[in-house]
Amino acid sequence: MSLAASLINTAHQFRLGHEAEASLLLRQCIDEIEKDHPEIIQQSEFGQILSPMLQAQERQDWLALADYLEYELPQLF
């Protein structure tokens, strides 16, 4: 499965209310980004997306987090 597909799948899991499973998938996606796409982490756009993503996760705003995963983050790849 491509990284973009994994991000979208993770977003769908958050939207379905499967927070535990989605959180594990999110960790796997982040690990893959760190391993296979280190140049993405250096982009300012990544930081601009990551910060509100983490804030959404802290607020347990799963729909906002899912939107970032499905629509914002894949555009960097």
C-alpha positions as CSV (number, residue, x, y, z in Angstrom):
1,M,0.0,0.0,0.0
2,S,1.4,3.4,-0.9
3,L,2.0,6.0,1.8
4,A,-0.9,8.2,0.5
5,A,-3.2,5.2,0.6
6,S,-2.1,4.4,4.2
7,L,-2.8,8.0,5.2
8,I,-6.2,7.9,3.7
9,N,-6.9,4.5,5.4
10,T,-5.8,6.0,8.7
11,A,-8.1,9.0,8.2
12,H,-11.0,6.7,7.5
13,Q,-10.3,4.7,10.7
14,F,-10.4,8.0,12.7
15,R,-13.7,9.0,11.1
16,L,-15.2,5.6,11.9
17,G,-14.3,6.1,15.6
18,H,-11.6,3.5,15.7
19,E,-9.1,5.8,17.5
20,A,-6.9,3.0,18.9
21,E,-6.4,1.3,15.6
22,A,-6.0,4.6,13.8
23,S,-3.4,5.8,16.3
24,L,-1.3,2.7,15.6
25,L,-1.7,3.3,11.8
26,L,-0.7,6.9,12.2
27,R,2.5,5.9,14.1
28,Q,3.3,3.5,11.2
29,C,2.7,6.3,8.6
30,I,5.0,8.7,10.6
31,D,7.7,5.9,10.8
32,E,7.4,5.4,7.0
33,I,7.7,9.2,6.4
34,E,10.8,9.3,8.6
35,K,12.4,6.3,6.9
36,D,11.5,6.7,3.3
37,H,10.9,10.5,2.9
38,P,13.2,12.3,5.2
39,E,13.2,15.3,2.8
40,I,9.6,15.9,3.5
41,I,10.3,16.4,7.2
42,Q,12.6,19.3,6.3
43,Q,9.9,21.1,4.4
44,S,8.3,24.0,6.2
45,E,4.9,22.9,4.8
46,F,5.3,19.6,6.8
47,G,5.7,21.6,10.1
48,Q,2.8,23.8,9.2
49,I,0.6,20.7,8.8
50,L,2.1,18.7,11.7
51,S,1.5,21.3,14.4
52,P,-2.3,21.5,13.9
53,M,-2.5,17.8,13.4
54,L,-0.9,17.2,16.9
55,Q,-3.2,19.9,18.3
56,A,-6.2,18.1,16.8
57,Q,-5.0,14.8,18.3
58,E,-4.6,16.4,21.8
59,R,-8.2,17.8,21.6
60,Q,-9.3,14.3,20.4
61,D,-10.8,16.1,17.3
62,W,-10.6,13.0,15.2
63,L,-12.4,14.5,12.2
64,A,-10.0,17.4,12.0
65,L,-7.0,15.0,12.3
66,A,-8.6,12.8,9.5
67,D,-8.9,15.9,7.3
68,Y,-5.2,16.7,7.6
69,L,-4.3,13.1,7.0
70,E,-6.5,12.7,3.9
71,Y,-6.3,16.1,2.3
72,E,-3.3,18.0,3.5
73,L,-0.4,15.6,4.2
74,P,-0.6,13.5,0.9
75,Q,-0.1,16.7,-1.1
76,L,3.5,16.8,0.1
77,F,4.3,13.5,-1.6
